[in-house]
């Protein structure tokens, strides 16, 4: 037995899931920033579709 209780195992699992969620959040935020920058460039050029 590894010495971890069920509760400790659950805590470790939740920590891992939180870490994964934070990584996904950072990736999505980076995509949003990139899209905003692209949109701003198009607006400056005057060829914005919106």
N, C-alpha and C positions, 0 to 999 in steps of 0.2 A: 504494500500500500504506500502511496506517495506521501502520506501524512497530512494531506489537505482534506479538510472537512467538505461536505457538500456545499456549505455556505461559502467557504473560501474559493472553491472551484467556480461557483456561480459568480462571485465577485471578479475573479480573473477573466471569466468569459465576458462579463459586462465591460470590463476595462478594455478588452480587445475590440469589442464591438464599438465602443465609444471612440477608440483610436481610429478605427476604419471609417466611422462616420465623419470624424474631423478631417481625415484625409480627403474624403469625397467632397466635403464642404469646401475645403481649400481649392480643390480642382475646379469646382463649379464657380467659385468666386473669381478665380483666374480667368475662366472662360467669359464670365460677365464683363470683367474689366477689359478683356481683349475686344469683345463685341462693342462696348461703349467707345473704345478708342477708334475702332474701325468706323463706327457711325459718325463720330466727330470729324474724322478725316473726310468722309463723304460729304458731310454738311459743308465743310470748308471749301470743297471743290465745287459744290453746287449741284451735285448729282445724287442727292438723297432721294430715295424712293418714297419715303414717308411724307 
